[in-house]
Amino acid sequence: MEGKEVRFGSFYSAYYSGINMAIPAGTITAMHDSYMPLSAVYMLIGMHIDAFFGGLGSGWINMFFYLIVATFIASLMIGRSPEIFGKKIEFKEMQLVVGVSVSQIFVPLLFAAIACFVYMQYPGGNDSLNWLSNKGPHGFTTMLYEYVSCFAGNGSEFSGLGNNSIFWNLTTALVMLLGRFIPIIIAIMIGGFLLHKKYIPPTFGSLRTDSYTFGGFLLMTIIVLNALSFFSAYILGPISEHFMF
């Protein structure tokens, strides 16, 4: 029962955690450090996607990027030139969208790798740093969660990390700034490019983005992009811990 929210029980605590990860708001009702390992996968996925309506930070902006990617892929599959809002999607827009996608993967993993290196190389290790209450794959998940939550929202923690130090305060602040301004700046740039393009009226052969079919394709695009991007990190953290039981 360590770390469990006894007022609401395990089901409602887990339910609240799932909703919170989708926003993400950075609030908790039970300590994430006490959840079963595979629960961390769903927490990380919710923050990685970061495209839910009402999401804090840059969440809804990311849906704009996913929409561009899905439109681009679907248009090529049916042999049409990709268009969104009556404007053509070209090389520049796709370069910027790919840049955002790479940053969402690269920044949290880079800083988690730096944290792991410092943890392993610092004289005395955890005895001196007092970072982790649980080592091994669980410790990696704890540090990765810290940076993913900062990049996606206003920052949260796995509740097993001693993060009130200069290292964590400065690195998480930098990750939070990157997570906010990279999507915002790129979205404004793409909007500017689209604004100066000629409007193309829709025709019978245009790809409809207001259909159930495209909605399903958009969902699958989001799932595949995020699954392929972070699966290796899940293997190193929560999935490895699960198979250690």
C-alpha positions as CSV (number, residue, x, y, z in Angstrom):
1,M,0.0,0.0,0.0
2,E,3.0,2.3,0.0
3,G,2.3,5.3,-2.1
4,K,-1.3,4.4,-2.8
5,E,-4.1,6.9,-2.5
6,V,-6.4,5.2,0.0
7,R,-9.2,7.8,-0.3
8,F,-10.1,6.8,-3.9
9,G,-8.6,3.3,-4.3
10,S,-6.4,1.8,-7.0
11,F,-8.9,2.1,-9.9
12,Y,-9.7,5.8,-9.5
13,S,-6.0,6.6,-8.7
14,A,-5.0,4.9,-12.0
15,Y,-7.8,6.5,-13.9
16,Y,-6.8,10.0,-12.6
17,S,-3.2,9.3,-13.6
18,G,-4.3,8.4,-17.1
19,I,-6.3,11.6,-17.5
20,N,-3.5,13.6,-16.0
21,M,-0.9,12.2,-18.4
22,A,-3.1,13.1,-21.4
23,I,-3.3,16.8,-20.3
24,P,-0.6,16.8,-18.8
25,A,-1.2,18.8,-15.6
26,G,1.6,17.5,-13.4
27,T,-0.8,16.6,-10.5
28,I,-1.1,13.2,-8.8
29,T,-3.4,11.3,-6.4
30,A,-1.0,8.4,-5.9
31,M,2.8,8.1,-6.2
32,H,3.7,6.9,-9.7
33,D,6.8,5.3,-8.2
34,S,4.6,2.7,-6.6
35,Y,2.6,1.7,-9.7
36,M,3.3,-1.5,-11.6
37,P,6.1,-1.2,-14.2
38,L,3.9,-1.3,-17.3
39,S,1.8,1.5,-16.0
40,A,4.8,3.8,-16.7
41,V,4.5,2.9,-20.4
42,Y,1.0,4.4,-20.6
43,M,2.1,7.4,-18.6
44,L,4.9,8.1,-21.0
45,I,2.8,7.5,-24.1
46,G,0.2,10.0,-22.9
47,M,2.9,12.7,-22.5
48,H,4.8,11.7,-25.7
49,I,1.7,12.1,-27.9
50,D,0.9,15.4,-26.2
51,A,-1.8,16.3,-28.7
52,F,-5.0,16.1,-26.6
53,F,-7.6,18.9,-26.6
54,G,-7.1,21.1,-23.6
55,G,-3.6,20.0,-23.1
56,L,-1.3,22.3,-21.2
57,G,1.9,23.7,-22.8
58,S,2.0,23.1,-26.6
59,G,-0.3,20.0,-26.6
60,W,-2.9,21.1,-29.1
61,I,-0.2,22.6,-31.4
62,N,1.2,19.1,-31.8
63,M,-2.1,17.9,-33.3
64,F,-1.5,20.4,-36.1
65,F,1.8,18.7,-36.8
66,Y,0.3,15.2,-36.7
67,L,-2.4,16.4,-39.1
68,I,0.2,17.6,-41.6
69,V,2.1,14.3,-41.4
70,A,-1.1,12.2,-41.8
71,T,-2.3,14.4,-44.7
72,F,1.0,14.2,-46.4
73,I,1.2,10.4,-46.2
74,A,-2.5,9.8,-47.1
75,S,-2.3,12.1,-50.1
76,L,0.8,10.2,-51.5
77,M,-1.0,6.9,-50.9
78,I,-3.9,8.0,-53.2
79,G,-1.7,9.8,-55.7
80,R,-2.7,13.3,-54.9
81,S,-0.6,16.4,-54.0
82,P,-0.8,17.0,-50.2
83,E,-3.0,19.9,-49.2
84,I,-4.3,21.3,-45.9
85,F,-6.8,24.1,-45.5
86,G,-6.6,24.6,-49.3
87,K,-2.8,25.2,-49.2
88,K,-0.2,22.8,-50.6
89,I,2.2,21.0,-48.2
90,E,5.6,21.2,-49.6
91,F,9.2,20.4,-48.8
92,K,9.7,23.3,-46.3
93,E,6.7,22.4,-44.2
94,M,7.6,18.7,-44.0
95,Q,11.2,19.6,-43.0
96,L,9.9,21.7,-40.1
97,V,7.4,19.1,-39.0
98,V,10.1,16.4,-39.0
99,G,12.3,18.7,-37.0
100,V,9.6,19.0,-34.3
101,S,9.1,15.2,-34.2
102,V,12.8,14.6,-33.9
103,S,13.1,17.2,-31.1
104,Q,10.3,15.5,-29.2
105,I,12.3,12.3,-29.2
106,F,15.9,13.7,-29.1
107,V,15.6,16.2,-26.2
108,P,14.1,14.0,-23.4
109,L,16.3,11.0,-24.4
110,L,19.5,13.2,-24.6
111,F,19.0,14.7,-21.2
112,A,18.0,11.3,-19.7
113,A,21.3,9.9,-21.2
114,I,23.2,12.8,-19.6
115,A,21.6,12.2,-16.2
116,C,22.5,8.5,-16.5
117,F,26.1,9.3,-17.3
118,V,26.4,11.8,-14.4
119,Y,24.7,9.2,-12.1
120,M,27.2,6.5,-13.1
121,Q,30.3,8.6,-13.2
122,Y,29.8,10.8,-10.2
123,P,32.1,9.9,-7.3
124,G,30.1,7.9,-4.8
125,G,27.1,7.4,-7.1
126,N,23.7,7.3,-5.5
127,D,25.2,7.4,-2.0
128,S,26.5,10.9,-2.8
129,L,23.7,12.2,-5.1
130,N,20.7,10.7,-3.3
131,W,18.8,10.7,-6.6
132,L,17.1,7.4,-6.9
133,S,15.0,5.4,-4.4
134,N,15.0,2.5,-6.9
135,K,17.8,1.6,-9.2
136,G,18.1,-0.4,-12.4
137,P,15.4,-0.1,-15.1
138,H,13.0,1.6,-12.6
139,G,15.6,4.3,-12.0
140,F,16.0,4.9,-15.8
141,T,12.2,5.2,-16.1
142,T,12.2,7.7,-13.2
143,M,14.8,9.9,-14.9
144,L,13.2,9.6,-18.4
145,Y,9.8,10.5,-16.9
146,E,11.2,13.6,-15.4
147,Y,12.4,15.0,-18.8
148,V,9.4,13.8,-20.8
149,S,7.0,15.5,-18.4
150,C,9.0,18.7,-18.6
151,F,9.1,18.7,-22.4
152,A,5.4,17.9,-22.7
153,G,3.9,20.0,-19.9
154,N,4.7,21.9,-16.7
155,G,6.8,19.1,-15.2
156,S,6.0,16.2,-12.9
157,E,8.0,13.5,-11.3
158,F,7.9,9.8,-10.7
159,S,8.1,10.5,-6.9
160,G,11.2,8.4,-6.5
161,L,13.7,11.0,-7.6
162,G,15.6,13.5,-5.4
163,N,15.4,16.3,-7.9
164,N,15.8,19.4,-5.7
165,S,19.3,20.0,-6.9
166,I,21.2,22.4,-9.2
167,F,21.5,19.7,-11.9
168,W,17.8,18.8,-12.0
169,N,16.5,22.3,-11.6
170,L,18.6,23.7,-14.5
171,T,18.3,20.8,-16.9
172,T,14.5,20.4,-16.4
173,A,14.1,24.2,-16.9
174,L,16.0,24.0,-20.2
175,V,14.0,21.0,-21.4
176,M,10.7,22.9,-20.5
177,L,11.8,25.9,-22.5
178,L,12.7,23.8,-25.5
179,G,9.4,21.9,-25.2
180,R,7.4,25.1,-25.2
181,F,9.2,27.3,-27.8
182,I,10.2,24.7,-30.5
183,P,6.6,23.7,-31.3
184,I,5.4,27.3,-31.0
185,I,8.0,28.8,-33.3
186,I,7.7,26.0,-35.9
187,A,3.9,26.3,-35.9
188,I,4.1,30.0,-36.5
189,M,6.7,29.5,-39.3
190,I,4.4,26.9,-41.0
191,G,1.4,29.2,-40.6
192,G,3.4,32.0,-42.3
193,F,4.4,29.7,-45.2
194,L,0.8,28.5,-45.7
195,L,-0.5,32.1,-45.5
196,H,1.5,33.2,-48.5
197,K,0.4,30.3,-50.7
198,K,-2.4,30.4,-53.2
199,Y,-5.7,28.9,-52.1
200,I,-6.7,25.8,-54.0
201,P,-10.4,25.1,-54.0
202,P,-11.3,21.5,-53.1
203,T,-12.3,19.2,-55.9
204,F,-13.9,15.8,-56.1
205,G,-10.5,14.2,-56.1
206,S,-9.2,16.1,-53.0
207,L,-8.4,14.2,-49.8
208,R,-11.2,14.8,-47.3
209,T,-9.9,15.4,-43.8
210,D,-13.3,15.6,-42.2
211,S,-14.2,11.9,-42.6
212,Y,-14.2,9.0,-40.2
213,T,-11.7,7.2,-42.5
214,F,-9.2,10.0,-42.2
215,G,-9.8,10.3,-38.5
216,G,-8.8,6.6,-38.1
217,F,-5.8,7.1,-40.3
218,L,-4.7,10.1,-38.2
219,L,-5.0,8.1,-35.1
220,M,-2.9,5.3,-36.5
221,T,-0.3,7.8,-37.7
222,I,0.0,9.2,-34.2
223,I,0.3,5.7,-32.6
224,V,2.8,4.4,-35.1
225,L,5.0,7.6,-34.9
226,N,5.2,7.5,-31.2
227,A,5.5,3.7,-30.9
228,L,8.4,3.5,-33.2
229,S,10.1,6.6,-31.7
230,F,10.1,5.5,-28.0
231,F,9.8,1.7,-28.0
232,S,13.5,1.3,-27.4
233,A,13.3,3.6,-24.3
234,Y,10.3,1.5,-23.0
235,I,12.4,-1.6,-23.4
236,L,15.2,-0.2,-21.3
237,G,12.9,1.0,-18.6
238,P,9.4,-0.3,-17.7
239,I,9.3,-3.4,-20.0
240,S,12.6,-4.7,-18.7
241,E,11.4,-4.1,-15.1
242,H,8.2,-6.0,-15.8
243,F,10.1,-9.1,-17.0
244,M,12.4,-8.9,-13.9
245,F,9.4,-9.8,-11.7
